Amino acid sequence: MNDIITGIMETARREPYRTALIDGRGRKITYGELARRVEAVRAAMAATTTGQGVLFAVRPGVDAVVLALGSVAAGGTLVLADPGLAPDVLAARMAATRPGWVVAESVLYTLSGPLRGLARRRGLLLPNLRDPLPGHAVRHLHTGPWLPGVPRGALGLSRVLRGVVPGDRAEAAAGSQANGRPEDLTGEQARDQPGGGAEERAEGRTGERGEGSGADGHDGIGLPRESPTAPSPNKDPQPNQSNMSGATAPDISEISPDQPAAVIFTSGTTARPRGVVHTRRSLAAGLDLFREAFPLGPGDIVHTDQLMLGLPALLAGATWSLPGGGDLAEELAARKATHTFAVPVHLDRLLRGTPKLPATLRYLLLGAAPAPAGVLRKAVGSGPQVLSVYAMTEALPIAIASAEEKLAHSGGDLMGVPLPGVGVRIADDGELFVSGPHLAQRYLGEEPLTEIATGDLARIDDGRLVLLGRKKDMILRDGVNIYPGLYEPAITALPGIAEAAVVGLADPETGDEEVVLAVVPAEGYDETLLRKALPEIMDAPAIPNRIETIHAFPRSGRADKLDRTALRELVTRRT
């Protein structure tokens, strides 16, 4: 099976000297070195990981890619530690997944242990990484220098990459504890001691510094700054590199492709967390759909911190460029990026300051939230081809449409033709159901899935999916069902409208709903002209009772999605 592990390893065998990753500071790592690091992590974890949950707390970067791939190659199931959740929700997730490993940055061990109080005051809530499920034993692998809070006996990524296996680690730990000092005083800790690390620096080994362990606080990829194996950011690594040992595919033949590879929590109560379980097979199928949807291959540079775009780049032999936290337009130009991803609201902010994106950028993917017509128009004029991705955590992706297609369509939000192999079904109540090889295996603790209810109301128009809105957002007035998504794209496309949303406010006695149109005005906004235009684009029962202008819509989540509940409260207070 050619999945996320074997596919990347095959690329490493074919072209070991091609650049696989560029870190936040512009430093490069080859496919051969990536394969070596993944295999080192797999070897360190393999004997105790198959079928185990791996609580994962590593910020986006090269170490995160290596550790995630190595954990999955070892048969583990990634469980992302989501900061900011209430303690009881975190506890329920740990009880549901029962992780056998914790893979985390050393600083996060500190923030979830000795400095937990300070972290909570700053709004950072983490499970106790040392002991995420009391009474349940876990093993630990950390990246970065040893810090207070990192458990004794924890494997350090720098040592793993130098070939120190768990057995060696136990011996080193025993010897160190006998001397009354931390057990990992070689590698990353040694550099924090007076005169420490001289041997490592003299040898100039690759991989000795963990991601995020640099003295300047920036992300790193474990390459010594002066090492002859660390290529210039502006040049491809040369074939005389010495970091190619071990660039072979790990033996994962005994691990079923239906072995869970990741649990992604979406929602659910404390008593019953809702976790989406993806396997190596379902993830590989989704990544293949992405690769088939737009050209991607050797020579392309994909600038993103999104796994579901970065991994297809690696599978295609392209280069995955990781953001460094600076100005996105400047980073795209400096990296000569050919592909990137953006959430619509973030893209809108970018294009206000940079209307034209670098000429090297050929594809701009939008996703995670609906794209207003105003953002689409700006994006079309920015240079690259703009593609809007319709996807769910349970099924990545479902359909892709170009910005031009979406702008030319009226009567709902056009999603495009379902991608090859993706099955769609419209239920009697109008809800869209999706199936296909990329479908998640199941929800945690539930029966296997054969299709997924999207929660979206939709219709099929000439083979293309058109969304009418969220099922839960349907408005009922005078016995008529009103679907906001059927009208919002057309309203947003009117002159003087930056964003538009239709919400219903239920009468507590009758249940009948008042229809309110909330708009964020743009230059040239005229409410009188808007009211005149509405009958041309809205059915009579949907014409709003009133229009409210708002400076900015309330948003929530990482994707800054429209928070309709907060919007309802906002327009209610105005009555």
Secondary structure in CASP SS format (residue, H / E / C, confidence):
PFRMAT SS
TARGET T0000
AUTHOR 0000-0000-0000
METHOD secondary structure of the structure
MODEL  1
M C 1.00
N C 1.00
D C 1.00
I H 1.00
I H 1.00
T H 1.00
G H 1.00
I H 1.00
M H 1.00
E H 1.00
T H 1.00
A H 1.00
R H 1.00
R H 1.00
E C 1.00
P C 1.00
Y C 1.00
R C 1.00
T E 1.00
A E 1.00
L E 1.00
I E 1.00
D C 1.00
G C 1.00
R C 1.00
G C 1.00
R C 1.00
K E 1.00
I E 1.00
T E 1.00
Y H 1.00
G H 1.00
E H 1.00
L H 1.00
A H 1.00
R H 1.00
R H 1.00
V H 1.00
E H 1.00
A H 1.00
V H 1.00
R H 1.00
A H 1.00
A H 1.00
M H 1.00
A H 1.00
A H 1.00
T H 1.00
T C 1.00
T C 1.00
G C 1.00
Q C 1.00
G E 1.00
V E 1.00
L E 1.00
F E 1.00
A E 1.00
V C 1.00
R C 1.00
P C 1.00
G C 1.00
V H 1.00
D H 1.00
A H 1.00
V H 1.00
V H 1.00
L H 1.00
A H 1.00
L H 1.00
G H 1.00
S H 1.00
V H 1.00
A H 1.00
A C 1.00
G C 1.00
G C 1.00
T E 1.00
L E 1.00
V E 1.00
L E 1.00
A C 1.00
D C 1.00
P C 1.00
G C 1.00
L C 1.00
A C 1.00
P H 1.00
D H 1.00
V H 1.00
L H 1.00
A H 1.00
A H 1.00
R H 1.00
M H 1.00
A H 1.00
A H 1.00
T H 1.00
R C 1.00
P E 1.00
G E 1.00
W E 1.00
V E 1.00
V E 1.00
A E 1.00
E E 1.00
S H 1.00
V H 1.00
L H 1.00
Y H 1.00
T H 1.00
L H 1.00
S C 1.00
G C 1.00
P C 1.00
L C 1.00
R H 1.00
G H 1.00
L H 1.00
A H 1.00
R H 1.00
R H 1.00
R C 1.00
G C 1.00
L C 1.00
L C 1.00
L C 1.00
P C 1.00
N C 1.00
L C 1.00
R C 1.00
D C 1.00
P C 1.00
L C 1.00
P C 1.00
G C 1.00
H C 1.00
A C 1.00
V C 1.00
R E 1.00
H E 1.00
L E 1.00
H E 1.00
T E 1.00
G C 1.00
P C 1.00
W C 1.00
L C 1.00
P C 1.00
G C 1.00
V C 1.00
P C 1.00
R C 1.00
G C 1.00
A C 1.00
L E 1.00
G E 1.00
L H 1.00
S H 1.00
R H 1.00
V H 1.00
L H 1.00
R C 1.00
G C 1.00
V C 1.00
V C 1.00
P H 1.00
G H 1.00
D H 1.00
R H 1.00
A H 1.00
E H 1.00
A H 1.00
A H 1.00
A H 1.00
G H 1.00
S H 1.00
Q H 1.00
A H 1.00
N C 1.00
G C 1.00
R C 1.00
P C 1.00
E C 1.00
D C 1.00
L C 1.00
T C 1.00
G C 1.00
E C 1.00
Q C 1.00
A H 1.00
R H 1.00
D H 1.00
Q C 1.00
P C 1.00
G C 1.00
G C 1.00
G C 1.00
A H 1.00
E H 1.00
E H 1.00
R H 1.00
A H 1.00
E H 1.00
G C 1.00
R C 1.00
T C 1.00
G C 1.00
E C 1.00
R C 1.00
G C 1.00
E C 1.00
G C 1.00
S C 1.00
G C 1.00
A C 1.00
D C 1.00
G C 1.00
H C 1.00
D C 1.00
G C 1.00
I C 1.00
G C 1.00
L C 1.00
P C 1.00
R C 1.00
E C 1.00
S C 1.00
P C 1.00
T C 1.00
A C 1.00
P C 1.00
S C 1.00
P C 1.00
N C 1.00
K C 1.00
D C 1.00
P C 1.00
Q C 1.00
P C 1.00
N C 1.00
Q C 1.00
S C 1.00
N C 1.00
M C 1.00
S C 1.00
G C 1.00
A C 1.00
T C 1.00
A C 1.00
P C 1.00
D C 1.00
I C 1.00
S C 1.00
E C 1.00
I C 1.00
S C 1.00
P C 1.00
D C 1.00
Q C 1.00
P E 1.00
A E 1.00
A E 1.00
V E 1.00
I E 1.00
F E 1.00
T E 1.00
S E 1.00
G E 1.00
T C 1.00
T C 1.00
A C 1.00
R C 1.00
P E 1.00
R E 1.00
G E 1.00
V E 1.00
V E 1.00
H E 1.00
T E 1.00
R H 1.00
R H 1.00
S H 1.00
L H 1.00
A H 1.00
A H 1.00
G H 1.00
L H 1.00
D H 1.00
L H 1.00
F H 1.00
R H 1.00
E H 1.00
A H 1.00
F C 1.00
P C 1.00
L C 1.00
G C 1.00
P C 1.00
G C 1.00
D C 1.00
I E 1.00
V E 1.00
H E 1.00
T C 1.00
D C 1.00
Q C 1.00
L H 1.00
M H 1.00
L H 1.00
G H 1.00
L H 1.00
P H 1.00
A H 1.00
L H 1.00
L H 1.00
A C 1.00
G C 1.00
A C 1.00
T E 1.00
W E 1.00
S E 1.00
L C 1.00
P C 1.00
G C 1.00
G C 1.00
G C 1.00
D C 1.00
L H 1.00
A H 1.00
E H 1.00
E H 1.00
L H 1.00
A H 1.00
A H 1.00
R H 1.00
K C 1.00
A C 1.00
T C 1.00
H E 1.00
T E 1.00
F E 1.00
A E 1.00
V C 1.00
P H 1.00
V H 1.00
H H 1.00
L H 1.00
D H 1.00
R H 1.00
L H 1.00
L H 1.00
R H 1.00
G H 1.00
T C 1.00
P C 1.00
K C 1.00
L C 1.00
P C 1.00
A C 1.00
T C 1.00
L C 1.00
R C 1.00
Y E 1.00
L E 1.00
L E 1.00
L E 1.00
G C 1.00
A C 1.00
A C 1.00
P C 1.00
A C 1.00
P C 1.00
A H 1.00
G H 1.00
V H 1.00
L H 1.00
R H 1.00
K H 1.00
A H 1.00
V H 1.00
G C 1.00
S C 1.00
G C 1.00
P C 1.00
Q E 1.00
V E 1.00
L E 1.00
S E 1.00
V E 1.00
Y E 1.00
A E 1.00
M E 1.00
T C 1.00
E C 1.00
A E 1.00
L E 1.00
P E 1.00
I E 1.00
A E 1.00
I E 1.00
A E 1.00
S E 1.00
A H 1.00
E H 1.00
E H 1.00
K H 1.00
L H 1.00
A H 1.00
H C 1.00
S C 1.00
G C 1.00
G C 1.00
D E 1.00
L E 1.00
M E 1.00
G E 1.00
V C 1.00
P E 1.00
L C 1.00
P C 1.00
G C 1.00
V C 1.00
G E 1.00
V E 1.00
R E 1.00
I E 1.00
A C 1.00
D C 1.00
D C 1.00
G C 1.00
E E 1.00
L E 1.00
F E 1.00
V E 1.00
S E 1.00
G C 1.00
P C 1.00
H C 1.00
L E 1.00
A C 1.00
Q C 1.00
R E 1.00
Y E 1.00
L C 1.00
G C 1.00
E C 1.00
E C 1.00
P E 1.00
L C 1.00
T C 1.00
E C 1.00
I E 1.00
A E 1.00
T E 1.00
G E 1.00
D E 1.00
L E 1.00
A E 1.00
R E 1.00
I E 1.00
D E 1.00
D C 1.00
G C 1.00
R E 1.00
L E 1.00
V E 1.00
L E 1.00
L E 1.00
G E 1.00
R E 1.00
K H 1.00
K H 1.00
D H 1.00
M C 1.00
I E 1.00
L E 1.00
R E 1.00
D C 1.00
G C 1.00
V E 1.00
N E 1.00
I E 1.00
Y C 1.00
P H 1.00
G H 1.00
L H 1.00
Y C 1.00
E H 1.00
P H 1.00
A H 1.00
I H 1.00
T H 1.00
A C 1.00
L C 1.00
P C 1.00
G C 1.00
I E 1.00
A E 1.00
E E 1.00
A E 1.00
A E 1.00
V E 1.00
V E 1.00
G E 1.00
L E 1.00
A E 1.00
D C 1.00
P C 1.00
E C 1.00
T C 1.00
G C 1.00
D C 1.00
E E 1.00
E E 1.00
V E 1.00
V E 1.00
L E 1.00
A E 1.00
V E 1.00
V E 1.00
P E 1.00
A C 1.00
E C 1.00
G C 1.00
Y C 1.00
D C 1.00
E H 1.00
T H 1.00
L H 1.00
L H 1.00
R H 1.00
K H 1.00
A H 1.00
L H 1.00
P H 1.00
E H 1.00
I H 1.00
M C 1.00
D C 1.00
A H 1.00
P H 1.00
A H 1.00
I C 1.00
P C 1.00
N C 1.00
R E 1.00
I E 1.00
E E 1.00
T E 1.00
I C 1.00
H C 1.00
A C 1.00
F C 1.00
P C 1.00
R E 1.00
S E 1.00
G C 1.00
R C 1.00
A C 1.00
D C 1.00
K E 1.00
L E 1.00
D C 1.00
R H 1.00
T H 1.00
A H 1.00
L H 1.00
R H 1.00
E H 1.00
L H 1.00
V H 1.00
T H 1.00
R H 1.00
R C 1.00
T C 1.00
END
